[in-house]
Amino acid sequence: MQGSIAHTAQKLEVTVAGDEGSARLDRVLAQRVPDLSRSRLKALIQQGQVAIGAVPIRDPAYHVKEGDTITIDVPEPADPTPKGETIALRIIYEDDDIIVIDKPAGLVVHPAAGHETGTLVNALIAHCGASLSGIGGVRRPGIVHRLDKDTSGLMVVAKNDLAHQSLTAQFADHGRTNEMERGYLAFVWGVPNRARGTVEAAIDRHPYAREKMAVRAGGRAAVTHYEVRKTFTGRDGKPVASLLACQLETGRTHQIRVHLAHIGHPLLGDAVYGPHFKTKASQLGPEAQAALAGLGRQALHAYLLVFEHPRTGQVLRWETPLPEDLLLLESTLEAAR
């Protein structure tokens, strides 16, 4: 039996042949759609652009069956050069070299698959024009570090190459020989056994869920320090959650989220690293349950940023308070104390 393939303007349709039955989805598509690279196909799968019947299949390792009809929606290629967009920014500080902002939750830092517009980079281009450092490439001008889409808080952006090189070196050093500090406030399930502690565990890509990170032997070294700031009791009067202040000694993707989940204290609202803790919400009071349900993100805020000014060498320090959604969560958790 020979499978068939039909093309429309923005859609590809593949019928699985007999000798392809039980094969991985990504491998079948890589063989049958040679015009798209394997990485592009994988991205389309993970973005929900690939379906069997009317059901999106987001797992590249999904095993297809003979006769399955696979549809691939291929969006128009995006312009590789981001355009400026008028997006409100909360600017904490700005001079000719740097700009410090308080990023809101929900704002993606730079364009990527699935987020080609509406990013911090688009806003910065509109605000700064051509003055941003080009070292990061056209997709990441001025970006020397990043926060997850749903993490709020302080970021610094380089407005020229001198600033970019200096800040990149400071972030790579993470305060070992300079004044760099990055502090986060994290609401987590449970209370660590120690008031202060350090999580030192290597991080790498998750072996099966490639959009996630995981603690893995042989991964990149990662160190997170934490201190318990507050504890919160549940409806039964027993500790149910806590507020931690975390400081990074390294800067791995999802580091705080992965490390805190690894020690059994995932972030409240973290659907990626703490889904098995959702039932704990029943231990909260009704107002705290409502605040958590309405949060829609992990309860993590980058409240502290310290670094040396790239031109003057002056040590600059900023702190920013919790945003309204986390203030509401905190107040409702405290109400049950």
RACOR-V674277 format. One record per helix or strand of 3 or more residues. SS is the DSSP state (A for helix, B for strand). FROM is the first residue (numbers start at 1). TO is the last residue. Records with the same first field share a line. If there is no record, write none. Layout:
SS->FROM-TO, FROM-TO
This chain:
B->5-7, 11-15, 50-52, 69-73, 91-94, 98-103, 152-158, 181-189, 196-200, 203-205, 213-215, 223-233, 239-248, 300-308, 315-319
A->18-20, 25-32, 38-46, 120-131, 161-173, 255-262, 275-283, 286-295, 324-335
